[in-house]
Amino acid sequence: MDFMSTVKGSLLEGFYPAGWDMAKIDACCEKGVEREEFWNEKFSPIECISINDFDTFMGHEIAMQVKETYEQGRKLAIILPVGPMGMYKWAAYFLNEWKIPCDHVTTFNMDEWADGEGNTLSSDNPASFEYSMKEAFFGKLNSTVPENQRNFATKTNLPTYPEKIAALKAEGAKLVLVYGIGRMCHIAFWEPHFAADYKNEDEWKKAPYCLGAKLHPLTIEQNAITSFKSRTTLVPCRANTIGPALFLQADYAIGGADGALGRGMGWQGMSFLTTLHYGPDIHITSTFIPTLPGKLFYLKELAGPLTAECN
């Protein structure tokens, strides 16, 4: 007896996106981190024993991208998440120690809480991603990213991302994607149920962004747990977000899966293993991640097989 044998007629019937093959997802949860044929040859999962290792390793990887492009005399366009967050203090630490300036860096925050019209939280709201980035990263750098080179996903600025990124790449900039993986396997806030709005994969891949996107209920609850101290009533139900036309053109991707809660509990194991093993499918956004070159840092306890353990 399990989900598949009891879902019919339950409150969860029709709750997950229609394109999800739950039996295939369940099979992914039986696996570890062994390579799949569809992975990019330069994509690697990196095991981290502790959250301290995770934050340090991922922060170092981000800092190395800034350092290497600086030393190459090359511009860096970098798409940044709010979640995970612990790596930013280490990225700032390494860059400060190495005395690397960030004048060559242009940042693009991948998403932001919004209402149905795409209006976002004010930048001084502690829940806003702009506020969080200033506190976690920009404010910790001795030679920080110039303010006019920091982009946030507001109603007016997000639509300029495609043109700005294209112009930077035309100048030889490297595009780096930094990301987390949502409970619903979203990248940024590009949710799996968005796939229903597109005729095919090619059309889906051309989508650059969405304003006032409707978030899945599990995304709301994930963020209530991770960012709002369980207070669901504080979490906006919509967001502005970049789409696959932007994040899939990355030259390099740095990911993080740190959704373990201790005592055997966690919210991200299934999402992590589905990302690795399901195979590219527009109904599960994160399944395209292994097709990109880069590193995906993960906490050891998220690796499969995932088995029941009452807590």
N, C-alpha and C positions, 0 to 999 in steps of 0.2 A: 504494500500500500504506500503510495507516494503522491506527489503533486499531479502527475499525469493521470493517475487512476481515480482521482477524487475531484478534479477541477470542474468537471461538467456539472452545471447547475449551482455552482458555488459563486460567491461574490467575486472571485478572481477569474471567472470565465469571461474572456474578452478584455481583461485588464492589461495584459501585455500586448505589444504590437503584433498585428496579424502575421507579419513576416517572420516571427520568431519560431524556430523549430526547437521546442523545449527538450525533446529527446536528444537532439544533437548537442544542445547546450549542456545537458546532463552528462553526455559522453565526454565533453571537454573537461568536466570537473573530475573525471577519473584519471586525467593525465598529469604529468609533471610539467617541466619546461623544455622537453625535447623539441628539436627543430622540426619545422614543417617545410614541405617543398615550396610553398608559396611565399615564404619569408624572403626578404631582401638578403643577399649574401652578407651585407654589412649591418644587419640588425642583430642585436644581442640582448637577451635578458641578463641582468646583473643582480645576483643574490646579495641581500644585506641581512646580517644577523640581527641587528638592532636598529631602532629608529635613529639613534645617533649616527650609526654607519650610513644609513639611508640619506639623512640630511647632508652629511659631509660629502659623500661620494657624488650626489646629484649636484650639490653646490659647486664642487670642484669641476664637474663636467661643464656647467654653465660658464664658470669663470675661464676655463680653458678656451672656450669658443670666443670669448671676448679678447683674451690674450693673444690667441693665434691670429685672429683677423687684424688686431692692432699691429702685430709684428709684421704681418704681410702687407700692411698699408692698404687694407681692404675694408670697406664698410660692412657693418653687420646689421641686418634687420632681424629682430628676434621677437617672436610671438610668445607672450607670457601668460601663465594662468594665475588665478588665485585659488590654490588648492591643487597640489600640495603647496606648503608655504615654508616649511622649516629649512629648506635648502638655500633660501635667499640670504640668510645671515652668513652662511658659509661662503657663498659666492662673493659677497661683499668683503668678507675677511680675506680671502685669497687675493682678490683684486687690489685691496689696500696694501697687503703685504708685498705684492709684486710691483706696486706703484704703477698700475696700469690705468690710464685715463679712459673715459668712456665717451669721448667726443665723437668717435666714429660709429657709435651705436644708436640705432633708432628702434624704439620698442613699440609693440602693438599688443595691448592687453586684449585677450581673445573674447572676453564677454563682460557683461555687467547686468545687474538686476535692473528691471524696467517694468513699466506698465504696458498696457495694450497698444499705446501709441509710440512706444520706444523711448519715452521720457525716463531718465535715470535718477538714481539717488544723488543728492548733492555730494560734492567731493569731500565735505567735512563730516559726513555721516560715517561712523565707525563700521557700518556694514557695507559701505561702498568699496568696490575693488580699487578705485583710485586712491582712496584713503589708505587701504591696506598695503598697497604697493609702496607708497611713500614711507610708511612705518617700517615695513619689512625689508625693503631693498634700497630704493633711491636715497632715502635719508641716512643710510648707513655707509654709503660710498664716499670716500674722501674726494674723489674726482668723479662726480656723478654724471648720469646721462642728462644732457641739457633739457630743460623743461620743454622747449619747442620741438624736441625729438621724442617726446613721450606721447603715445597715442592711447586714448581710452575709448571704449566702445559706446560713445554717446549717440544720441539720435542723429546729430549732424556730422559727427566725425567718423563713425563706423562706415558709412557709405563711401568715404574717401580712401579706405584701406586698400582696395584693389589697385587704384591708380598710384598711390604712394609706394606700395610694395613693388609694382611693376617698374616704376621709375628707378628705385634703388637697385633692383636686379639688373636693369639696363646699364647701370653704372658699375656693375661688377660685384654688387653686394652679395654676401652669403645670407641665405634665409634659413634661420634656425627656428624650429618649433619646440617649445617646452610645454608639456601637457600632463594632466592627470587623467584618470579613467573613471567615469561616473558609474554609479550603481547600475544605471540603465545603459552602460557602455557608451555614453556620449563622450565626444571630444569637444572641448569648449562646452557650450550648451546646445550643440547640435544633436538633438535627440533622435533616437531610432524611428519614432513615429512620423518624423518629417518625411521619410521615404515615400509615404503614401501620396505625397503631393507631386511626385515626379514620375514621368512615364517610364524611365529606364535609368540605368547606371550612368550613362554618358550625360544625361540631363542633370542628374543629381550631382555629379562631379563638377558641374559648371556653376553651382550655386555659391555665391561669394559671402553672403551674410543674411541675417534675418533680424528684423526689428520687432520687439514685443512678442517674441516666440512663446508659445504655450509649453510649459515644462511638465514633465510626467510627474504624477504624484510621488513616485519613489525618489525622484530627484529632489523634490521638496523635503521629503523626510530625511534623505541623506544629509542635506545641508542643515536641517534643523539639528541633527545630531552633531555634525562636525563644526558648524560655524555659529549656531544660535543657542547653544546650551539646552537643546531639546525643545525650545519654544517655537513651535510650528507657526504660531500666529505672527511672528516677526518676518517670516520668509516670504518674499514676493513670489507670485505664481508665474511670472513671466521674466524674460531676459532678452537682451540684445546679444547676438553671438556671430562670430565668423562662421563660415561654412567650408565645405570640402574644397571648393575652388582655391581657397587660401591655404588651409593647413596641409593639403596633399601635395602642394608644390614645394614643400620644404626640402632644402638640400641636406638637412640633418635634423634628427629629432631626438629630444631628451625627455624621457617619460618617467613617471613615478607612480608606484602603487604602494601606498602605506596604510591602507584601510584595515588595520588590525586593531582591536580594542583591548586585547589582553585576556587572560584566562580562557584562551581558545575561541574567543568571540571575534567576529570581524564582519565587515559588510562588503568587501571587495574581492574575495577569492574567486567567486563565480565569474565576475566581470573580467578579472585578470586572465583567467584560464580560457574564457571564451574569446577574448582578444587574441590570445596566442594560437588557438587551435581551430576555431570555427571556419576560418577562410573568409576572404573579402565578401561582404554582403552589405548592401546599402541599408538594410533593416537593422543592422548592428554596427553603428558608426565606427567603433574602435577596432573592428576587425581589419581595417585597412592599415592600421599602424605598423604591423610587421612587414608591410611592403616598402616601408621607408628605411633608409639607412639611419642607424643611431643606436642608442642604448635605452633600455627600459629597466630602471632600478625597481626592485620589489623586495618587500619583507618576506623572509623565508617561510613564515607560517601561512602565507597566501598561496603557496604552491600546493598542487594536489598530490595525491588524491584527497578531495574534500569529503570527510565522513562526519556522521552525526556525533555530537558530544554535548550532552545536556549540561547547561550552566545555570 
